[in-house]
Amino acid sequence: MTEYFSEQSDVILLDIEGTTTPVEYVFGVLFPFAQANVEAFLQKHHDWSSVEADLKLLRLEYEADLAKGISIPEWNYNSTTGVVPYIRYLIEIDRKSTGLKSLQGKIWEQGYRDGTLRSQIFSDVKPAFERWTRAGKQLFIFSSGSVLAQQLLFQHTEEGDLTGFLSGYFDTQTGAKKEPDSYRKITQTIGVLPQKILFISDVTAELRAALSAGMQTLFSFRPGNHSSESEGFEVVKTFDLVS
């Protein structure tokens, strides 16, 4: 296998699903947990201001879907849990919705705190984090999951708390992961030249966006990923090969 030397990068920006964490953990554990617990969570915490903010975003999304003629589950505005069918629908189609992702993070927090959830990461992730930070690199995460969800995932891994290795997190509030402007915003926030940032993801559309913004890129090819087609991007199968 080819070793990728990242001496030219001061920052490594990482996707989560299919890059640091198995796809199956997200689709087989996290999403079902949110679907199963959303109703009870809303019954108990619907009056939290942060939850109300999530629901406001979801209502705007719901009304936009209706306006487009999309076939969606009905939202009963007269019930505290009337939104649950719509939320479960959004989870099922894996929509990159800011309101949904924010709400899911709060639901997962409950599971992480009581030990029901313990996040899975690939075996090479912790050693790579240690190696990269020893080399003076800053590590950041860019995921469609909320910043809270990202922090929880890396805090409660089977390998322990990895948040100490991470310098920051970006989610859909920065922008869509397939849009070059999102990566330009990340570059401005971090405060380094884009060519000094290496972005690793298993989604080629994200890599194209990052490349358009001037970043270095690597395609993550992990067991269980949705696609093995790198579309010409350099491939890495393990972080052990990223020096």
C-alpha positions in Angstrom: 0.0 0.0 0.0 1.1 3.6 -0.7 2.0 5.7 2.3 0.7 9.2 2.3 3.1 11.8 3.7 1.3 14.8 5.2 4.3 17.0 6.1 2.8 19.8 4.0 -0.4 19.9 6.1 -0.6 21.7 9.5 -4.3 20.7 9.9 -6.1 17.4 9.4 -9.9 17.7 8.9 -11.9 14.5 9.3 -15.3 13.2 8.4 -16.8 10.8 10.9 -19.0 8.2 9.3 -16.9 5.8 7.1 -13.7 7.6 8.1 -13.2 7.5 11.8 -16.3 5.4 12.7 -17.9 2.4 11.0 -21.0 3.3 8.9 -22.8 0.5 10.7 -22.5 2.2 14.1 -24.3 5.3 12.7 -27.0 3.5 10.8 -27.3 0.4 13.0 -27.0 1.9 16.5 -27.3 5.7 16.6 -30.2 6.2 14.2 -32.3 3.4 15.7 -31.6 4.8 19.2 -32.9 8.2 18.2 -36.0 6.8 16.5 -36.8 4.7 19.6 -36.3 7.5 22.1 -37.4 10.6 20.4 -41.0 10.4 21.7 -40.1 9.9 25.3 -37.4 12.7 25.0 -39.9 15.2 23.7 -42.5 14.3 26.3 -39.9 15.1 29.0 -37.9 18.0 27.4 -40.2 19.7 24.9 -40.1 22.9 26.9 -36.3 23.3 26.8 -35.4 26.4 24.9 -32.8 24.5 22.8 -35.4 21.9 21.9 -38.0 24.5 21.0 -35.3 26.0 18.7 -34.8 22.7 17.1 -38.6 22.2 16.6 -38.9 25.7 15.1 -36.3 24.7 12.4 -38.1 21.4 11.9 -41.4 23.1 11.4 -39.9 25.4 8.7 -38.5 22.3 7.0 -41.9 20.5 7.3 -43.8 23.4 5.8 -41.2 23.7 3.0 -41.7 20.0 2.2 -45.5 20.5 2.1 -45.0 23.4 -0.3 -42.9 21.2 -2.6 -45.6 18.5 -2.6 -43.4 16.0 -0.9 -45.3 13.0 0.6 -44.5 13.2 4.3 -46.0 12.1 7.6 -48.5 14.5 9.2 -47.3 16.8 12.0 -50.0 17.2 14.6 -49.4 20.7 16.0 -51.7 20.1 18.9 -49.6 17.4 20.5 -46.2 17.7 22.2 -45.1 14.6 20.3 -47.0 15.3 17.1 -43.7 15.8 15.2 -42.4 12.3 16.0 -43.6 10.7 12.7 -41.9 13.4 10.7 -38.7 13.2 12.7 -38.6 9.4 12.2 -39.1 9.9 8.5 -36.2 12.4 8.4 -34.0 9.9 10.2 -35.0 7.1 7.9 -34.0 9.1 4.8 -30.9 10.4 6.5 -31.7 14.0 5.7 -28.9 16.4 6.6 -31.2 18.7 8.5 -29.8 21.1 11.1 -32.8 20.9 13.3 -32.9 17.1 13.2 -29.1 16.7 13.8 -29.3 19.1 16.8 -32.2 17.2 18.3 -30.6 13.8 17.7 -27.4 15.0 19.5 -29.5 15.8 22.6 -31.2 12.4 22.5 -27.9 10.6 22.1 -26.4 12.5 25.0 -28.9 10.7 27.3 -27.7 7.4 25.9 -24.0 8.2 26.3 -24.4 9.5 29.8 -26.2 6.4 31.1 -23.8 4.1 29.3 -26.3 2.7 26.8 -24.2 4.1 23.9 -20.5 3.6 23.5 -19.1 4.8 20.2 -17.1 2.7 17.9 -14.0 3.9 16.1 -11.6 2.1 13.8 -8.6 0.7 15.6 -6.1 3.0 13.8 -7.8 6.2 14.9 -6.5 6.7 18.4 -2.8 5.9 17.4 -3.2 8.3 14.5 -4.5 11.0 16.7 -1.6 10.5 19.0 0.9 10.5 16.2 -0.5 13.5 14.4 -0.7 15.7 17.5 2.8 14.7 18.5 3.9 16.0 15.1 2.2 19.4 15.9 -0.8 19.0 13.7 -4.2 20.3 14.7 -7.2 18.0 14.3 -10.7 19.1 13.4 -14.0 17.3 12.6 -16.5 18.2 9.9 -19.7 16.2 10.1 -23.4 16.6 9.3 -24.0 15.5 12.9 -24.3 18.4 15.4 -21.2 19.7 17.3 -22.7 18.2 20.4 -23.1 14.8 18.7 -19.5 14.9 17.5 -18.2 15.8 21.0 -20.2 13.0 22.6 -19.0 10.4 20.0 -15.3 11.1 20.6 -15.7 11.5 24.4 -17.4 8.2 24.8 -15.5 5.8 22.6 -14.6 2.2 23.3 -10.9 3.5 23.4 -11.7 6.2 25.9 -12.1 10.0 25.7 -10.4 11.3 22.5 -11.7 14.9 22.7 -8.3 16.1 24.1 -6.8 15.5 20.6 -9.3 17.6 18.8 -9.0 21.3 18.3 -12.6 22.0 17.1 -15.7 20.8 15.3 -17.8 21.9 12.4 -21.4 20.9 11.5 -24.2 21.9 9.1 -24.3 25.4 10.6 -21.0 26.0 8.8 -22.7 24.8 5.6 -23.4 21.8 3.5 -20.5 19.3 3.2 -20.8 19.2 -0.6 -20.4 23.0 -1.0 -17.0 24.6 -1.5 -18.0 27.6 0.5 -18.3 25.4 3.7 -14.6 24.5 3.4 -13.7 28.2 2.7 -15.5 29.1 5.9 -13.6 26.4 7.8 -10.3 27.6 6.4 -11.1 31.2 7.6 -12.1 30.0 11.0 -9.0 27.9 11.6 -6.8 30.6 10.2 -4.5 28.7 7.9 -4.0 28.5 4.2 -6.3 25.9 2.6 -3.4 24.0 1.1 -2.2 23.4 4.6 -5.3 21.4 5.4 -5.8 17.7 4.6 -9.4 16.6 4.4 -10.2 12.9 4.7 -13.7 11.6 3.8 -15.5 8.6 2.2 -17.7 10.9 0.0 -16.2 12.0 -3.2 -18.6 15.0 -3.6 -17.3 16.3 -0.3 -13.7 15.8 -1.5 -14.4 17.7 -4.7 -15.8 20.6 -2.7 -12.8 20.6 -0.4 -10.4 20.4 -3.4 -12.2 23.4 -5.0 -11.6 25.3 -1.8 -7.8 24.5 -2.1 -7.5 21.7 0.4 -5.5 18.5 0.1 -7.8 15.4 0.0 -7.8 11.7 0.7 -10.6 9.2 0.0 -11.3 6.9 3.0 -12.0 3.3 2.0 -13.2 1.5 5.0 -15.0 -1.9 5.5 -18.7 -1.4 5.3 -18.6 1.9 3.4 -21.3 2.8 1.0 -18.9 3.1 -2.0 -15.4 2.0 -2.9 -15.3 4.3 -6.0 -12.7 7.0 -5.3 -13.3 8.8 -8.7 -9.6 9.5 -9.0 -8.9 10.7 -5.5 -6.0 9.2 -3.7 -7.2 6.3 -1.5 -6.3 5.5 2.1 -7.5 2.3 3.8 -5.9 3.0 7.2 -4.6 6.0 9.0 -1.5 3.9 9.7 -0.4 5.0 6.2 -0.9 8.7 6.8 2.3 9.9 8.3 
